[in-house]
Amino acid sequence: MGDGREACRQGLVGRVLDQFIACQVLVALRPGAVELSLSAADDVMRERSALDENWRQRLERARTQAARIERQYQAAEPENRLVQRTLERRWEEALQEVRWLDEEYARFRQTQPTTLASHEVEQIRELARDLPTLWGAPTTTTADRQQVIRFLVEQVEVEIEGVSDRARVTVTWAGGQQTRHVLIRPVGRYEQTADFDRVMARIRELRAVGRSFVAIARQLNTEGLRPPNRAVRFHKDIIGRLVRKHAPGDRTPGDPRGAGLGRDEWFVIDLAAKVGIRKGTLHAWLQRGWVRYRRLPGYRGRCVCWADAGELERLVRLAQAPRGWWDTPLPSELTTPKLLPSQSDDPGE
C-alpha cells in the first residue's frame, strides 16, 4: 500500500480499511469487470498504436530532413564559406531535433502499457473466475491476499470528514486509474455520525405524532437512514437509547415508553439525564423528599417523577450546589419541591 493508507491509521481502524480495499479488489476482478477492463485495454492499445505511429513518422521526417541538409552541406563549394556556415548551422539544428524526438519517443514508450500476449489474457480471465474462491480458502494466507492487493493497488489515500463517521477513500490502481469512495468508519459516539442531526430530527417528528419505538425504527429503515456505529438496521433498543440520551423530555401520550405519564412527568432515568446527574443520585433525592414522585402499579412499579419548568430549574441548581460535608447546609428553596398542580388547586390544602 502507499503512504496514504499508513497516514490514516490514527483516524480509521486498519481492519475496516483492509476489508474495504479487499472488497474493491474482488469487485475489480469479477469476470464481468475483467472483460470490460480487457476491452478497455484493447481500446487503449489501439490508441497507443496510433500515437506510436505518429511518433515514428515525426522521427522519420526529422531524420530525413537532417540527412538532406547534410547532403547539401557536403555538396557546397568550400570557397563559399557563408553558405557552408548557414548549412552547418541548419544541420546542427536538425540533428538536435532528431535527438530530442528520440528521447521523447523513448519516454513515451516507457510510460505506455505493455501489450498483453494471448496466453496472458487467458490467465487473467482464469484468475478472475477463481479468485473469489481462492481468496476465501483456508489455505490462502493474509500475506497472499496482501500480495494480490500490492499487484493491483499502488496507493490508498484517506481523508476523514472532521470528526464524523465518514471517510473519503481514493484508490490509485496499477496503471494510474483512480476510484473514489465514501467509507463509513466506526466512531465512539452517536453524535459523530454524519446523519445524527437528521436522524434525531426525524425521531422527534415521529414521536410527536405518537409513534412507538418499534414503529420509528421501521420507518427510519424504510426511509434509508443509517443507524449509528455501523449497526445494520434500526431497532427499538437503538431508538430508546437515542431518545433517553438526546431527547428525554420529548414525551407523547402515544409513546409506550411514556405510557402512564402525565404532564411534566418523567421516568427517573430521563429526568436524571435532563438534569445532568446519575440515576442513583436522583433516587437518593427521592428518598429525601427533594422530588415529587409516585410509583406505577404492579410489582416493583417504576418511579414517576414530576418536574415542570420551574422544578427543572431548581433541580439543575441543586445539582450544581456544593455537596461536601464541610459546606453549609443546602438552602430549603433548593431541597423543597413544589406542590403538585392538583394539590395546589385543592382548597383543602
N, C-alpha and C positions, 0 to 999 in steps of 0.2 A: 504494500500500500504506500501511497505518497504521504508527505508530511501533513497534509490536511487532516488525515484520519487521526494521527497522533496528537495534533493540536487540539482536537475536540474532546479528548478523554475527560477533561475536568467537567464538561457540561453535558456529556452524553455517555451513558453506560456503554462500555465497549461491546458487551454481549448483544445489546439491541442493535448497534450499528453492524456488527458482524452478521447477524441474522438477516438484516435488511439487504446488505450487499450480496449475500449468498442468494437470496430470493431474486435479486436483479440479475445475477449471473445466470441462474436457471431459466429465468424468463427470456434472457437474450439468447440462450442456447436451445430453446424449444425448436423442434423441427421446422415449424412454420416460420419462426423468426430467422432461423439459419438460412432457409431458402430465400427469404426476402433479402437477407444480407448478401448471399451469393449473387442474387440477381442484381443488387445494387453494385456489388463489386464488379460484375461484368460491365455495367454502365460506366463505372469509374475507369476500368481498364480501357474501354473504347475511347473515352475522353483522354486518358493518358496517352494512348497511342497516337491520337490526333495531335496532341501537344508535342509529343516526342518527334513526330514527323515535321512539325513546324520548326522545332529547334534544329533539326538536321538540315533542313532546307536553308535556314538562315546561316548556319555554319558553312555549308557548301558554297553559298553565294559569296560569303566573306573570303573563303579560300580562293575561289575563282578570281575575285577582284584583286586579291593580293598577288596572285600569280600573274595576272595580266599587267599589273603595274611593274612587277619585277622584270617582265619581258621588255616593257617599254624602257625601263632604266638601263637594261643591258644593251639595248639597241641604240641608245642615244650616243651622239658623237662626243668623244672625250673633250674636244675643244669647246663644246657648248656647255660650259660649266653651269650656267643659270638653269638650263633645262634639267641637267643632271641633279642639281641640288633640289629642285622642285619635285622631280620624280622620286628622289631618295626620301624626301620628307613624306610624300604620299604613300610610299611603300612601307615606311616605318609605321605610319598611322594605320594602314591596312593590316599589318602584322599584329599591332596592338589590339585591333578589333577582333581578329581571329583568336588571340589568346584569351581575351575577355569572354567571348562566346564559348570557347572551350571550357573555361572554368564554370560559367553559369550553367552550361548544359550538364556538366558533371554534378553540380549541386542539385539541379532539377532531378536527375536520375536517382540521387541518393534519398531524396525526400518522397519519392513516389512509391506506391505499394508494389511489391513483387508479384508477378503473375503466378497464380497457383496452377500446379500441374493437375491433370485429371484425377490421378490417384490421391492427391492431397485433398481435392474437393470431396471425393467419396469418403475419405477418412473423417472429414469434418461432419458429413451427413450422418455417418455411423455413430460418431460421438454424440451428436445431438439426440439421437434416438435412445442411446444407452445411458446418457449422463444422469438423468434423474434417479434411475435405479442404482447406478454406481455411487452417486452422491450420498444416498441414504443407507448404503450397505454397511453392515457391521465391520467389514474388513477395510473400509475406507477411513483413514485416519484424519485428524484435524490438519496435520501437515499436508496431506494430499489435497484437501479442499483449498487450503491456503495457496498451494502451488498453482492450482487451476485459476484461482482468482488473480494471482500475480501475472499469469499469462495474458489475462483479458483486461485487467483494470490497471491503469497507470497511476491514477491518483483519485482520492476521495476528499472533498472539501466540505466542511460542515459549518453552518452559521446558525447559532441559536438565536431565536427571536426573543430578545430581552430575557425575562425570567419565566417565559411561558413554556408550555409543553411542546411547542412547535420548533422544528429544526429544518432548515433548508439544506439539502444534500445535493452536491454536484459531483457526478461520477464522470471522470475522464477515462474513456476506454482506449485500449490499444488501437493506435491509428489516429487518435486525436478527437474522435467524436465525443460530445458531451451530452449527458442527460441530466435533467434537474427534477428533484423530487421534494416532497414535504413529508417529513418523518415525525411521528408522534413519540415523544420520549417520556419516560416515567418521571414524575415530579413528586415533591414531598407534600404538597398541599393542594387542595381543590382550587384555591384561589389562583394558582399558577396556570391552570388550563386556559387556553386561549378563548374558549367559548363560555367561561364561567359566568360572566355578567349576563350573557344571553340566556343561558340555562336557568339562572336564578330568576330572571325577569319572567320567563315562561312559567316556571314553577309557581311564582306568586300569582300570575294571571289565572292559572288553573285552580289554585287553592281558593282564589276569590270567588269562583263560581261553584265551589263545593266539591271539587273532585277529590277522590281518595288517593292515597299514595300509590296504590296499585294502578289506578286509572291514569294518574300523572305519569308514572313510569311507562305505561303502554303508549300514551300519547307522545312522549318525547322520543321513544323508539320509532314510532310511526313517522315523526317529522324529521328523522335522520340526525337528531342531535346526539352527540357522543358523550358518554359518561366519563367522569374524571378517572385519572390513574389507570388508564388502559383497560378498564372493565369493558366487556364485550357489549353488554346491554344495560340499560337502567333497570333496576328493580326497586321494590318498595323500601328495602333497607337503605339503599343509597339515597332515595328521596328523603327518608326520615332523618338520616344524618345531616344532609344539607339543610333541611328545614330547622332542625334543632340548633345547629351551629350558626346559621346565617340568616334565618328568618323566624326566630322563636315566637315573635309576637303576632305573626300573621295567622290568626285563627279564624276559621269559618265554621258555622254550625254543621256543614256537611262533611267536615274532616273527621274521619273516625278516630284519629289520634287526639282530637279535641272533643270527642263525644262526652256529653255531660258537663261541659264547661259553659259557664255563663259569661256575662260581660265582665271584662277585666280579670278573668280567672286564668290561672296558669298552672301547669304541672311544675313540680319542683325543678326538674332538670332544665325546663325552658326559662323559668324565672331566674334561676341561678346564672344561666348563660346571658340573659338580658342585663342583669346587674353586674356581671363580671366577677362572680365568686364561685367557689366549689359547691357542689351539691351538698356535701357534708356540712359545710358552713351554714347553708340555708336551713338544713334540718335542725341544726343547733339553735338557730334563731326561732324556728317554730316552737321548739321545746321551751324557750324562754319567753314566749308570748310576744315576740317582736314583729310577727307577721300573722295576719288573719288567715286562717285556713280551715278546711273541712276535709273529711275523708269520703271517698266514693264507697257505695255499698259493696258488700262482699268480703270474703276472707282477705285480710291484708289489703284493703282498698287503698288506692293511691291517694296521696295528699293533693288537694287542690287549693292553691294559694290565691288570695285576692290582692290585687295591686293595680290601682288606676294610675293615671299620670303623676298625680301628687305623691302617691306611695312609691312609685318607681324612683322619683327624685330623692325621697327620703332614704330609700334603701341604698341608692348609689352613694349618698353622703355617709351613710352608716358604714358601708364597705370601705370607704376612704378614710374613716376616722382612725386615730392611733388606737392600738389594741393591746399594748403591753401592760403588765401588772403595775408598772411604775407610772402609767399615765393616769390622769384624773378620770373619775367615772364618766361614762358616756352621758351626755345630756338627755333628759327624758324625751325631748322632742325628736330625737333620733331613734329611740327604742320603743316609743308608744305608737302603735298602729292606729290608723283612723277607724272610726266605726264603719261597718258595712252600710251601704245605702239603705237597706231595709231596716237597719237598726236606727239610723239617724232620722229616718222618716217616721219612726214609730212614736206616737205621742207619749207612750208609757216610759220611754227612755229618759 
